[in-house]
Amino acid sequence: MSQDKIRKPKPKTGGKVPSFFFDGLPAGGTVAIATTGIHDRESLRIFAEGWRRLVNLTTPETILVYGALPAGFNGYALGGGVAVKEYPTFTARNRARLDKEA
């Protein structure tokens, strides 16, 4: 398949984050998310909506983030008293290691 025919998968939710996505998550506990897949404005918008709903519906004590958290999101969680701990991806860790060796 040629490069110009490859399409990114689109969410099947119409761009909205249903509240049932958060059913079963512990209120006031620790939750984990990943930022992989945020490649454009639309995916960032969907992530932002999900982030706000996660913080507001589950009121977590801690959010563990796999990948780099987009600018501004940490402040939103911290404003609600939520601790955020970021973990770099495998690729980011290897890039940082290679940069040190260069």
N, C-alpha and C positions, 0 to 999 in steps of 0.2 A: 504494500500500500504506500502510495507516495505521501510525503510529508504534509502536503497541503490538504489531504483528505482525512487526516487524523483529527478527531474532535475530542474535546475535553468532555467528560461526563458531566451532566447537569443534575442538580438535585431534583428529586421527583416531588418536592413539597410545594412547588410554586414559589419558591424563594422565601417561604415562611418557615419558622422553626416551631413545630408543634410542641405543646407543653408536655405531651406524653413522652417525649424524648428524655424527660427528667424523672419520670416515674421510677421508683426503686432506688434513686440516689439518696444517700443518707442526709437528712436535714442537719445542718451544723457540723457535718463531718468533713472528710477529705475526699475530693474528687480529682480525677485526672482527665486531661484533654490533650489533644495534639493540634499543632498549627500547620501541619503538612497539608497541602492542597490549597492554600491561600495564594493564588497566582494573579488575580485581577481584582478590579474594583467590586464586581458582583460577588465574588467569593468572600472578599473582605466584609462586604455589607452583611452577608448571611452569617459569617463568623461573629460580627459585632452584635447582631440580634441574638444569636445563641449565647454569647458571653453574658449579655445583660440579663437574659432570661435565666441562665444558670445561676448567676449571683443573686437575683431577686427571688427565684422560686426555691432554691435549695439552701440559701444563706450559709454557704460552706465556711468552715473555719480555715481551710487550706485548699488552694487549687494548685495541683502539680501540672506543669505545662511542658510537654515534649515538643521542643522546637522553639524558635524565637517568637516571643509575643510581640505583635505589632505595637507601635508607639501609641501611648495613650490608654491602653487597656489596663495596665497595672494600676494606674491611678484610680480608675473607676472601682476596681476591687478593693484597693486600700482605703478608699473613702468609706467603704462599708465595713471596714475592719477585717478584711479577708487577707490572709497571708498568701503570697504567690511565690512559688519556687519553680524556676525555669531550668530545664535540663536540655542541653544542646543535642542536636541530632548526631547520628554517627558521622554524617558528611561534615557537619560543622566542626566536630571534634578533630577529624582528620585534617581538615583545612587548617585549623589552628596549629596542629602539630607540625604540618609541613611549613607553615609560615615561620615557626620558631626555628626550624632546621635551615631555612634559607638564609 
